[in-house]
Amino acid sequence: MPGGGRVRYEGLVLDIDDTLLRMGSEAVRPDELKAIQRLIAQGVVLVLATGRTRFMAQ
């Protein structure tokens, strides 16, 4: 970035299938959860994404 400034992100989209949630897991890893919580505390909007149908995601 010109001038050495920091980039401020307003939003973050995370894929949950085999990315945020590993295969066979029903929970986010503690270190990843802490990072997500820090971003939310900074005002970053979090959007969870999946390629699954609504029926499969429920």
C-alpha positions as CSV (number, residue, x, y, z in Angstrom):
1,M,0.0,0.0,0.0
2,P,1.4,3.4,-0.9
3,G,2.7,5.3,2.1
4,G,3.1,2.2,4.2
5,G,-0.4,2.5,5.6
6,R,-2.5,-0.5,6.8
7,V,-5.3,-2.0,4.9
8,R,-8.6,-2.0,6.8
9,Y,-11.0,-4.7,5.8
10,E,-14.7,-4.1,6.3
11,G,-15.9,-7.6,5.6
12,L,-14.6,-11.2,5.5
13,V,-16.3,-14.1,3.7
14,L,-15.3,-17.6,5.0
15,D,-16.1,-20.9,3.4
16,I,-17.2,-23.3,6.1
17,D,-17.1,-26.7,4.2
18,D,-13.7,-28.3,4.7
19,T,-12.1,-24.9,5.2
20,L,-13.3,-23.3,8.5
21,L,-14.9,-26.6,9.6
22,R,-12.5,-29.5,8.8
23,M,-13.9,-32.7,7.5
24,G,-15.5,-34.7,10.3
25,S,-15.4,-31.8,12.7
26,E,-18.3,-29.8,14.1
27,A,-16.3,-27.1,15.7
28,V,-14.0,-24.3,14.6
29,R,-10.4,-24.6,15.9
30,P,-9.7,-22.5,19.0
31,D,-7.0,-20.4,17.3
32,E,-9.2,-19.7,14.3
33,L,-12.1,-18.8,16.6
34,K,-9.9,-16.3,18.5
35,A,-8.8,-14.7,15.2
36,I,-12.5,-14.4,14.1
37,Q,-13.5,-12.9,17.4
38,R,-10.6,-10.3,17.1
39,L,-11.9,-9.3,13.7
40,I,-15.5,-9.0,14.8
41,A,-14.3,-6.8,17.8
42,Q,-12.6,-4.5,15.2
43,G,-15.9,-4.1,13.4
44,V,-15.2,-6.5,10.5
45,V,-18.4,-8.0,9.2
46,L,-18.2,-11.8,9.0
47,V,-20.2,-13.7,6.3
48,L,-20.2,-17.5,6.3
49,A,-20.5,-19.2,2.9
50,T,-21.2,-22.7,1.7
51,G,-21.7,-24.4,-1.6
52,R,-24.3,-26.6,-0.1
53,T,-28.1,-26.3,-0.6
54,R,-30.1,-24.8,2.2
55,F,-31.5,-28.3,3.0
56,M,-28.0,-29.8,3.3
57,A,-26.7,-26.9,5.4
58,Q,-29.3,-27.2,8.1
